[in-house]
Amino acid sequence: MTPLAVTFAGVDWQNPVVLASGTCGYGHELAEVCDLDALGGLVTKAVSVAPRHGAPAPRVGMFDGGMVNAVGLANPGMVEVKARHLPALFACVRRARVLVNVVGFAIDEFAEVITHLDDFAGPVGYELNVSCPNVKAGGMEFGADPQALSAVVSRARAATRRPLVVKLSPALPAIADAARVAVDAGADALTLTNTMPGLVVDVARRRPMLGFGTGGMSGPALLPVGVRATWLVRKALPSVPVIGLGGVATADHALQYLLAGATLVGVGTAGMRDPRTPGRIVRGLARWCDRERTTLAECIGTLQWPT
């Protein structure tokens, strides 16, 4: 194994840097501006049962600490993704691993998407976005309702033998407890974290910057939140692999997640700003390993806590 190689959810990855869901489309859109096969892998844009038009424009806005967005999980639906987008992606990648992000708006919809996609060779697993609202239960997020979260994961588990990664919100009051519910229901790994709910105001117009009003905050301001969540869950569930996500723009940021206990590190907003950023992070990690005469696998979870 090379110094950057890691094993996540029973799968070997050539390095830990992955493109985060919602920031790289279905991967093939970036093939001409980003060497996808130089990365550990990517997580696709969300896939739902039916097509979704998403939130009203404007959907994305910038502020001093990063980006706020309300895309509304817009996607063409599972039939078109399987027929068009996944074949286009796997025409572009050979070594990079792929997780498919799955969303649902009722408990059974997650498993329905997985069942539809599961005979397509290529993806190594699925990431369940449980931050979306359960429309049949008054709109509460699945991840905030232990019973709904358990039901989503257990039914998805019954639909596939591939690894399941559950993506949790940083707004959960006890994220380690939600992580334990997901793992007990059959999750193999966790993504920590999703965007943080926020509101950015256009002062000149006295209106929200986004057409939906509120949105998800990402970018530099999310880094300490994601690293803390990773550390908390690693302490509570030391054997469960984690994708650390939020605010990563440099190799140093990625190392913070790895030392806190993540096995993979997602790059989102920074990659949208400059698609060459994930490749620079990979090269920076390689230089760090060479300088420290170590491997990334040896460093995961080795954060030294003050006594």
C-alpha positions in Angstrom: 0.0 0.0 0.0 1.1 3.6 -0.7 1.4 6.1 2.1 -1.9 7.7 1.2 -3.9 4.4 0.9 -6.7 3.8 3.4 -9.4 1.2 3.9 -12.9 2.5 4.4 -16.0 0.3 5.0 -14.1 -2.7 3.8 -13.0 -1.1 0.5 -9.5 0.0 -0.4 -9.1 3.7 -1.5 -6.0 5.0 -3.1 -6.1 8.2 -1.0 -8.7 9.7 1.4 -9.7 12.7 -0.6 -13.3 12.5 -2.0 -15.5 15.0 -3.6 -18.5 15.8 -1.5 -22.1 15.2 -2.6 -23.9 18.1 -4.1 -20.7 19.8 -5.2 -19.5 17.7 -8.1 -22.7 16.8 -9.9 -22.6 13.2 -11.0 -18.8 13.4 -11.5 -18.6 13.2 -15.3 -19.4 17.0 -15.4 -15.9 17.6 -14.0 -13.9 15.2 -16.0 -12.4 17.8 -18.3 -11.3 20.1 -15.4 -10.4 17.6 -12.7 -8.5 14.4 -12.7 -11.0 12.2 -11.0 -8.8 9.2 -11.0 -6.2 11.1 -9.0 -8.6 11.3 -6.1 -9.8 8.7 -3.6 -13.2 9.0 -5.0 -16.5 11.0 -5.0 -20.0 11.0 -3.7 -22.6 11.8 -6.3 -25.3 14.4 -6.2 -28.5 13.2 -4.6 -30.7 10.7 -6.2 -34.4 10.5 -5.3 -37.3 8.3 -6.6 -38.8 11.0 -8.7 -37.3 14.0 -10.4 -37.1 17.1 -8.3 -37.0 20.7 -9.6 -35.6 22.0 -6.3 -35.7 25.4 -4.6 -36.4 28.7 -6.3 -33.5 30.9 -7.4 -31.2 32.3 -6.2 -29.9 29.0 -4.8 -26.4 29.9 -3.8 -24.9 32.9 -2.0 -21.5 33.8 -0.6 -20.8 35.4 2.8 -17.5 36.1 4.7 -17.4 32.6 6.3 -18.2 30.6 3.2 -21.3 29.7 1.2 -25.0 29.3 1.9 -27.2 27.2 -0.4 -30.7 26.0 -0.8 -30.7 23.8 -4.0 -33.6 21.7 -2.7 -32.1 18.3 -3.7 -32.8 19.0 -7.3 -32.1 15.9 -9.4 -33.4 14.0 -12.5 -34.6 11.0 -10.5 -33.4 7.5 -10.2 -34.4 6.2 -13.6 -32.4 8.9 -15.5 -29.5 8.7 -13.1 -29.1 5.0 -13.7 -29.7 5.2 -17.5 -27.5 8.3 -18.2 -25.4 9.7 -15.4 -23.9 6.6 -13.9 -22.7 5.2 -17.3 -21.2 8.6 -18.1 -19.4 8.7 -14.8 -17.9 5.2 -15.1 -16.7 6.0 -18.6 -14.5 8.6 -16.8 -13.2 6.8 -13.8 -11.2 3.6 -13.3 -9.5 3.9 -9.9 -11.6 6.4 -8.0 -14.3 4.9 -5.8 -17.9 6.1 -6.0 -20.6 6.4 -3.4 -24.1 7.3 -4.6 -26.0 9.8 -2.4 -29.6 8.7 -1.8 -32.4 10.9 -0.5 -36.0 10.1 0.3 -39.1 12.0 1.6 -40.7 8.9 3.1 -39.0 6.0 4.9 -39.4 3.5 2.1 -38.0 5.8 -0.6 -34.4 5.4 0.4 -34.6 1.6 -0.1 -36.6 2.1 -3.3 -33.8 4.1 -4.8 -31.2 1.6 -3.7 -33.2 -1.3 -5.1 -33.4 0.4 -8.5 -29.7 1.2 -8.6 -28.2 -1.9 -7.0 -27.7 -4.0 -10.1 -25.6 -1.3 -11.7 -22.0 -2.4 -11.3 -19.6 0.3 -10.3 -20.6 2.2 -7.1 -19.0 0.8 -4.0 -21.8 1.9 -1.7 -24.5 4.4 -0.8 -24.5 7.6 1.3 -27.9 8.2 2.9 -28.8 11.9 3.3 -31.0 11.7 6.4 -31.1 15.5 6.8 -34.1 15.7 4.4 -37.6 16.1 5.8 -40.0 13.1 6.4 -43.0 14.5 4.6 -45.3 11.8 6.1 -44.3 12.8 9.7 -44.8 16.6 9.6 -41.4 17.4 8.0 -39.0 16.4 10.8 -35.6 15.4 9.5 -35.1 11.7 9.6 -31.8 12.1 11.4 -33.5 14.0 14.2 -36.0 11.2 14.9 -34.4 8.0 16.2 -37.2 5.8 15.2 -37.4 7.1 11.6 -33.6 7.0 11.3 -33.5 3.4 12.4 -36.3 2.5 10.0 -34.6 4.3 7.1 -31.2 2.6 7.7 -32.6 -0.9 8.4 -34.8 -0.9 5.2 -31.9 0.4 3.2 -29.7 -2.3 4.7 -32.2 -5.0 3.6 -32.0 -3.6 0.0 -28.2 -4.0 -0.6 -25.1 -5.8 0.5 -23.0 -2.7 -0.4 -21.7 -0.5 2.3 -24.1 2.1 3.7 -22.8 5.5 4.9 -25.2 7.7 6.9 -24.7 11.5 6.6 -25.7 13.4 9.7 -26.5 17.0 10.4 -24.2 19.1 12.6 -27.3 20.6 14.1 -28.2 17.4 16.0 -28.0 18.1 19.7 -26.4 14.7 20.4 -24.7 13.6 17.1 -23.0 10.6 18.7 -26.3 9.3 19.9 -27.7 9.6 16.3 -24.6 7.9 15.0 -25.1 5.0 17.3 -28.8 4.6 16.2 -27.6 4.5 12.6 -24.9 1.9 13.2 -27.2 -0.3 15.3 -29.7 -0.3 12.4 -27.1 -1.4 9.9 -24.9 1.5 8.8 -21.3 0.6 8.0 -19.9 4.1 8.2 -20.9 7.8 8.8 -20.4 11.1 7.0 -19.8 14.0 9.5 -21.2 16.4 8.7 -23.8 17.9 6.4 -24.2 21.7 6.1 -25.3 23.8 9.1 -28.7 25.6 8.8 -28.3 29.3 8.4 -29.7 32.6 7.1 -27.8 35.3 5.2 -29.6 38.6 4.7 -29.3 40.9 1.7 -29.3 44.1 3.6 -29.9 46.3 0.6 -33.1 44.4 -0.3 -34.0 43.6 3.3 -34.6 40.1 2.1 -32.9 36.7 2.5 -30.1 36.2 0.0 -31.6 32.8 -1.1 -34.9 32.3 -2.9 -35.9 29.7 -0.3 -35.0 32.0 2.6 -32.8 29.8 4.8 -30.2 27.4 3.6 -27.2 25.2 4.4 -24.0 26.9 5.4 -20.7 25.4 4.2 -17.1 26.5 3.7 -14.4 27.6 6.1 -16.6 28.4 9.1 -17.8 24.8 9.2 -14.3 23.3 9.7 -14.2 23.3 13.5 -17.8 22.0 13.7 -17.1 19.0 11.4 -13.8 18.2 13.2 -15.5 18.2 16.6 -18.3 16.0 15.3 -15.8 13.6 13.9 -13.9 13.5 17.2 -17.1 13.0 19.3 -18.3 10.1 17.2 -14.8 8.5 17.0 -14.8 8.5 20.9 -18.2 7.0 21.1 -17.8 4.5 18.2 -14.1 3.9 17.7 -14.5 1.1 15.2 -16.9 2.9 12.9 -15.3 4.6 9.9 -16.1 8.2 9.2 -16.0 10.6 6.2 -15.0 14.0 7.7 -16.6 16.8 5.8 -16.9 20.6 6.2 -14.5 23.4 5.5 -11.7 21.4 3.9 -9.5 23.5 1.5 -6.0 22.4 2.3 -4.0 19.4 3.3 -3.7 20.8 6.8 -7.5 20.9 7.0 -7.7 17.3 5.8 -5.2 16.2 8.4 -7.2 17.8 11.2 -10.1 15.4 10.3 -7.8 12.4 9.9 -6.2 13.0 13.3 -9.6 13.4 14.9 -10.6 10.0 13.6 -11.9 10.3 10.0 -10.7 7.8 7.4 -11.9 9.7 4.3 -12.1 13.5 4.0 -14.7 15.3 1.8 -14.0 18.4 -0.2 -17.1 20.5 -1.1 -17.2 24.3 -1.3 -13.5 24.6 -1.9 -13.7 22.3 -4.9 -16.6 24.3 -6.3 -14.5 27.4 -6.1 -11.6 25.7 -7.8 -11.8 22.1 -9.1 -8.1 21.8 -8.8 -8.2 22.1 -5.0 -8.8 18.4 -4.3 -5.8 17.4 -6.3 -3.6 19.9 -4.5 -4.8 18.4 -1.2 -3.7 14.9 -2.3 -0.3 16.2 -3.2 0.0 18.1 0.1 -0.9 14.9 2.0 1.8 13.0 0.1 4.4 15.7 1.0 3.4 15.5 4.7 3.7 11.7 4.8 7.1 11.9 3.2 8.2 14.6 5.6 6.8 12.8 8.7 8.0 9.4 7.4 4.6 7.9 8.1 1.4 6.8 6.4 -2.1 8.3 6.7 -3.5 5.0 7.9 -1.1 5.1 10.9 -2.3 8.6 11.8 -6.0 8.2 11.8 -7.5 8.9 15.2 -4.1 9.8 16.8 -5.2 13.2 18.1 -3.5 13.9 21.5 -6.0 15.3 23.9 -4.8 17.8 26.6 -4.5 16.2 30.1 
